[in-house]
Amino acid sequence: MKLLVIGGGGREHALAWRLAQSPRVQKVFVAPGNGGTAQAEHLENVPLASIDELVDFARQESVAYTVVGPEAPLAAGVVDAFQAAGLKIFGPTKAAAQLESSKDYAKAFMIRHNIPTAAYKTFTDADQAKAYIRQQGAPIVVKADGLAAGKGVVVAATEDEALAAIDNMLCDASLGAAGARVVIEECLQGEEASFIVMCDRRQVLVLATSQDHKRLLDNDQGPNTGGMGAYSPAPIITPALHNRIMREVIHPTLQGMAKDGHPYTGFLYAGLMIGDGPDATRPLKVLEFNCRMGDPETQPILMRAKGDLATVFEHAVNGTLEEAELDWDRRTALGVVMASAGYPQAPRTGDVITSLPADTEDCVVFHAGTALHDDGTLRTAGGRVLCVTALGDSVKRAQETAYNAVQQIRFEGAQYRRDIGWRALPHSH
């Protein structure tokens, strides 16, 4: 069968790579894809941009089903369009995708359905927002309401930082429509983890746990980014906590969506903040929902996935997810993101990438912001360029393998963290 993956980042490369390993899959089209998917066996880039083009292509090529990678097409209603055309697609409808496309919608939804989250208020008026910040004090979190490609969250350590974020979003319109409304919420303390499940309206299939690193620099310093690396599993999510997350977050979310008239199909990603204490009582709150797999969490998660992923998705689009089986490699997978010069504020593109190591069973270089030029050169084409992902018997081993590969790769101005996975190492606790 032929499949279609929508998107062009590292998450989409990993999804297409994994789906193509199924013996039943003849080809995976990636729209638009990147320099890595352009070179891979059984993958084919298709330069399609509009939803109408994607629908026509899927119909013409008799695509068995489509998987949506990024958030923007979901928010634009790609799932609704495919369903209207009688085509199978995995992802939430435009209405259900508001869980990610509007922070205000998500917060109101959580309060309405008793899902634990940080206290918040929403503003469109800069003066009122600033007055609230002065009243609350710092640290405090300022979030753009709409989609801002991972750059719409400011964790402000000082009042001045928070006030500057309001100027930036509401007064200067630096994020356009996405920042025309802001959510200001209390700053939660603890350890973050990513909990991702697949849903088919009724059933849930839980994916391996993971944890990503949002800050640009070592020791969680520097600006927030879309993610500088990730590892799986996340040791913080014990079996007891896993059960609590299902009971307190995942099930109430799916029940709440159905109750509100938007039954949920697709990936549901709960970004969680987990406080200190015994598992039965430790604070557990939802920072955000995403309607897709995380990037860079997808890369380590799919390195660990065993079995036929194409069949799992087939069950998901057919509403038979309870019949799906997915096993996990017991080893740790760890991914290190290599970003371009100037990322995240002003990423530089067009730098030549050389010395990429060949993929092995234990180490794969997933492409994100890369483009293969007509002359055969591979160049940077975005902020996050590559995610070097390795498997190892321990976090330390996975780290060693990943960083050995990172050190071989060359492009001008490359930035990467040298401490991915530090929270999972024994000495860090």
C-alpha positions in Angstrom: 0.0 0.0 0.0 1.0 3.7 -0.5 0.9 6.1 2.4 1.1 9.9 2.7 2.8 11.8 5.5 2.1 15.6 5.6 5.0 17.8 6.8 8.6 18.4 6.3 10.3 18.3 9.7 12.2 15.7 11.8 9.0 14.2 13.2 7.8 13.6 9.6 11.1 12.0 8.6 10.9 9.7 11.6 7.3 8.7 10.9 7.9 8.1 7.2 11.1 6.1 7.9 9.3 3.9 10.4 6.2 3.4 8.2 8.4 2.4 5.2 9.8 -0.5 7.3 6.5 -2.3 7.1 6.6 -5.2 4.6 3.1 -4.1 3.4 4.2 -0.6 2.5 5.3 0.0 -1.1 6.0 3.7 -0.8 5.6 6.6 1.6 5.0 10.0 0.1 6.1 13.0 2.2 4.6 16.4 1.5 6.7 18.5 1.2 9.5 16.4 2.9 13.1 17.6 3.4 16.7 16.7 2.3 16.7 13.5 4.3 13.4 12.1 2.9 14.5 13.1 -0.6 17.4 10.6 -0.3 15.8 7.8 1.5 14.7 4.5 0.0 11.0 3.9 -0.3 10.3 7.6 0.5 9.3 10.2 -2.1 8.9 14.0 -1.6 5.9 15.6 -3.2 6.0 19.5 -3.3 2.3 20.1 -2.3 1.2 23.0 -0.3 -2.5 23.5 -0.3 -5.1 21.2 1.3 -6.9 20.8 -2.1 -3.7 19.6 -3.7 -3.1 17.1 -0.9 -6.7 15.7 -1.3 -6.3 15.4 -5.1 -2.9 13.7 -4.8 -4.1 11.2 -2.2 -7.1 10.3 -4.4 -5.0 10.0 -7.6 -2.3 7.9 -6.0 -4.9 5.7 -4.2 -3.2 6.4 -0.9 -4.4 4.0 1.8 -4.3 6.6 4.5 -2.6 9.8 5.4 -0.8 10.8 8.6 -0.6 14.5 9.6 2.7 15.5 11.2 2.6 19.3 12.1 0.0 21.4 13.8 -0.7 24.1 11.1 -2.5 21.8 8.6 -4.7 20.4 11.4 -5.6 23.9 12.5 -6.4 24.7 8.8 -8.9 21.8 8.6 -6.9 19.2 6.5 -8.7 16.3 8.3 -12.1 17.8 7.6 -11.3 18.1 3.9 -10.0 14.5 3.6 -13.0 13.1 5.4 -15.3 15.1 3.2 -13.6 13.5 0.2 -14.0 10.0 1.7 -10.3 9.6 2.3 -8.7 8.0 5.4 -6.6 10.3 7.5 -5.1 10.2 11.1 -5.5 13.5 13.0 -8.1 15.6 14.8 -10.7 17.8 13.0 -10.2 21.6 12.9 -12.6 22.0 15.9 -10.8 19.3 18.0 -7.4 20.7 17.1 -8.3 23.9 19.0 -6.8 22.0 22.0 -3.5 23.1 20.5 -4.4 26.0 18.1 -5.8 28.1 20.9 -4.2 28.2 24.4 -7.3 30.0 25.7 -9.6 27.3 24.3 -7.4 24.6 25.9 -7.3 26.3 29.3 -11.1 26.9 29.4 -11.6 23.3 28.3 -9.4 22.0 31.1 -11.1 24.1 33.8 -14.6 23.0 32.4 -13.7 19.3 32.6 -11.7 19.4 35.9 -8.3 18.5 34.3 -5.5 19.8 36.5 -3.7 22.9 35.0 -2.1 26.2 36.1 -4.2 29.1 37.2 -4.5 31.6 34.3 -6.1 34.7 32.8 -6.5 35.7 29.1 -6.0 39.2 27.7 -6.2 41.2 24.4 -5.5 44.6 26.1 -1.8 45.3 26.9 -2.5 47.6 29.8 -4.8 45.1 31.6 -2.2 42.3 30.9 0.6 44.4 32.5 -1.5 45.3 35.5 -2.2 41.6 36.1 1.5 40.8 35.8 2.4 43.5 38.4 -0.3 42.2 40.7 0.9 38.5 40.4 4.6 39.1 40.3 7.3 36.9 38.8 8.2 34.2 37.9 5.2 34.1 35.5 4.4 32.6 32.1 3.2 34.5 29.0 1.8 32.5 26.1 0.6 33.6 22.7 -2.9 32.2 22.2 -2.3 30.9 18.7 0.2 28.7 16.9 3.7 30.2 17.0 5.9 27.2 16.0 7.2 26.6 19.6 8.2 30.2 20.0 5.1 31.6 21.7 5.9 30.9 25.3 8.0 33.1 27.6 8.8 31.8 31.0 9.6 35.2 32.6 11.9 35.1 35.7 11.3 38.9 36.3 8.4 41.2 35.9 10.3 43.3 33.4 10.8 40.1 31.2 7.0 39.4 31.3 6.1 43.1 30.5 8.5 43.0 27.6 6.8 39.8 26.3 3.4 41.7 26.4 4.9 44.6 24.4 6.3 42.1 22.0 3.1 40.1 21.4 0.3 42.6 21.9 1.9 46.0 21.1 4.5 45.1 18.4 2.5 42.1 17.0 5.8 40.2 16.6 3.9 36.9 16.3 1.1 38.3 14.2 -2.4 36.9 14.8 -1.1 34.2 17.0 -0.1 36.7 19.6 -3.1 39.1 19.4 -4.4 37.4 22.5 -2.3 36.1 25.3 -2.7 33.7 28.2 -0.8 34.6 31.4 -0.5 31.7 33.9 1.3 30.8 37.1 4.7 29.4 36.8 4.7 25.8 37.8 7.8 24.1 39.4 8.9 20.6 38.9 10.0 18.3 36.1 8.4 18.2 32.6 7.5 15.1 30.8 5.7 14.3 27.5 2.9 11.8 27.5 1.6 10.9 24.0 -1.2 8.6 23.0 -3.0 7.6 19.8 -6.8 7.9 19.8 -9.5 6.6 17.5 -12.5 8.4 19.2 -13.1 5.5 21.6 -9.8 3.7 22.2 -6.4 4.8 23.4 -3.0 3.4 22.6 -0.2 4.8 24.8 3.1 5.5 23.3 6.5 5.3 25.1 7.1 8.1 27.5 9.7 10.8 26.7 11.2 14.0 27.9 12.5 16.9 25.8 14.8 19.8 26.5 13.2 23.2 25.5 16.1 25.6 26.4 18.8 26.4 23.8 21.8 26.0 26.1 23.3 23.4 28.5 21.9 23.3 32.1 18.5 24.5 30.8 19.8 28.1 30.1 19.0 30.5 27.2 15.8 31.0 25.3 13.0 28.5 24.8 13.1 26.7 21.5 11.0 24.1 19.7 13.1 21.5 21.5 16.9 20.8 21.5 16.8 17.1 22.2 14.8 14.3 23.8 15.0 10.8 25.3 12.7 7.9 25.9 11.7 6.4 28.3 11.3 9.2 30.9 12.2 7.6 34.3 10.0 10.1 36.1 6.9 8.5 34.8 6.6 5.4 37.1 3.7 2.9 36.6 1.8 4.6 39.4 2.1 8.0 37.8 1.2 6.5 34.4 -2.1 5.3 35.9 -2.8 8.7 37.4 -2.1 10.5 34.1 -4.5 8.2 32.3 -7.1 8.7 35.0 -6.7 12.4 35.7 -5.7 13.7 32.2 -6.1 11.5 29.2 -9.5 9.9 29.8 -11.2 13.1 31.0 -9.8 14.9 27.9 -11.2 12.4 25.5 -14.5 12.2 27.4 -14.7 16.0 27.5 -14.0 16.4 23.8 -16.8 13.9 23.0 -19.2 15.6 25.4 -18.4 19.0 23.7 -19.3 17.5 20.3 -15.7 17.1 19.0 -14.8 13.4 19.3 -11.1 13.0 19.1 -9.0 11.1 16.6 -5.2 11.5 16.2 -2.2 11.9 18.5 -2.9 13.6 21.8 0.2 14.9 23.5 0.0 16.1 27.1 2.9 18.2 28.2 3.0 17.7 32.0 4.7 19.4 34.9 5.3 16.9 37.7 6.1 18.2 41.2 8.0 16.6 44.1 6.5 14.0 46.5 5.2 10.4 46.6 3.7 9.3 43.3 0.2 9.0 44.7 0.0 12.7 45.7 2.8 14.5 43.8 1.4 17.6 42.0 0.5 16.8 38.3 -0.6 19.5 36.0 -1.1 19.9 32.2 1.2 22.7 30.8 -0.2 22.3 27.3 -1.9 19.9 24.8 -0.6 19.3 21.3 -2.6 17.5 18.7 0.4 15.8 17.2 3.5 13.9 18.2 6.2 16.1 19.7 9.3 17.1 17.8 12.0 16.0 18.9 10.2 13.4 21.1 9.0 11.4 18.0 12.5 10.5 16.9 13.6 8.6 20.1 10.0 7.2 20.6 10.0 5.7 17.0 13.6 4.4 17.4 12.2 2.3 20.3 9.0 1.2 18.5 8.9 -2.5 17.5 6.4 -4.2 15.3 4.5 -3.0 12.2 3.6 0.7 12.7 1.7 0.8 9.4 -0.8 -1.7 10.7 -1.1 0.3 14.0 -2.1 3.4 12.0 -4.5 1.3 9.9 -6.3 0.2 13.0 -6.4 3.9 14.2 -8.0 5.2 11.0 -10.5 2.3 10.9 -11.5 2.7 14.6 -10.1 -0.6 15.7 -7.2 0.6 17.8 -8.0 -2.0 20.5 -6.7 -4.6 18.1 -3.3 -2.8 17.6 -0.1 -3.9 19.3 3.1 -2.0 19.7 6.1 -3.3 21.6 9.0 -1.2 22.8 12.7 -1.8 22.8 13.8 -1.9 26.4 16.8 0.3 25.6 17.0 4.1 26.0 16.8 6.2 22.8 18.2 9.7 22.9 18.1 12.4 20.2 20.4 15.4 20.0 19.2 18.3 17.9 21.7 20.2 15.8 20.4 23.7 15.1 21.5 26.4 12.6 23.4 29.6 13.4 21.1 32.2 14.9 18.4 29.8 16.1 15.9 30.4 17.6 15.6 34.2 16.9 17.0 34.4 13.4 18.1 31.0 11.9 20.5 31.2 9.1 19.9 28.9 6.1 22.0 27.8 3.1 25.0 26.4 4.9 26.4 23.2 3.4 26.1 20.0 5.5 28.9 17.4 5.2 30.3 14.3 6.9 26.9 12.8 7.8 27.6 9.3 9.2 25.7 6.4 7.6 22.6 5.3 9.5 23.0 2.1 11.6 20.6 0.0 13.6 21.6 1.9 16.7 22.0 5.4 15.3 19.9 7.3 12.7 20.3 11.0 11.6 16.8 12.4 11.1 16.6 15.5 9.0 14.4 18.5 9.8 15.6 21.8 8.3 17.5 20.5 5.3 17.2 20.7 1.6 18.8 18.7 -1.2 19.9 21.1 -3.9 20.0 20.3 -7.7 23.8 20.1 -7.6 23.6 17.3 -5.0 24.6 19.4 -2.0 22.7 19.2 1.3 22.1 22.5 2.9 20.5 23.9 6.0 16.9 25.1 5.4 15.5 25.9 8.8 16.2 26.4 12.5 16.5 22.9 13.7 18.5 21.1 11.1 19.1 17.5 12.3 18.2 15.2 15.2 20.9 12.6 15.7 19.1 9.7 17.5 20.8 6.7 19.1 19.8 3.6 21.1 21.8 2.4 24.1 21.6 0.0 27.0 21.7 3.0 29.3 21.2 6.8 29.0 25.0 7.1 29.1 25.6 4.6 26.3 22.9 6.2 24.1 24.5 9.6 24.8 27.9 8.4 23.8 26.6 6.9 20.5 24.6 10.0 19.6 27.4 12.5 20.5 30.0 10.5 18.6 27.8 10.9 15.5 27.1 14.6 16.2 30.9 15.3 16.3 31.4 13.9 12.8 28.8 16.2 11.2 29.9 19.6 9.8 28.0 22.8 9.0 28.9 26.4 9.7 27.5 27.8 12.9 26.0 24.5 14.2 24.6 24.7 17.7 23.7 21.8 20.0 23.5 21.0 23.7 26.0 18.7 25.2 23.8 17.5 28.1 20.8 15.9 26.5 19.4 13.3 28.9 21.0 14.8 32.0 17.9 14.5 34.1 17.8 10.7 33.6 21.3 10.2 34.8 21.7 8.9 38.4 23.9 11.8 39.6 21.4 14.4 38.5 19.0 13.5 41.3 
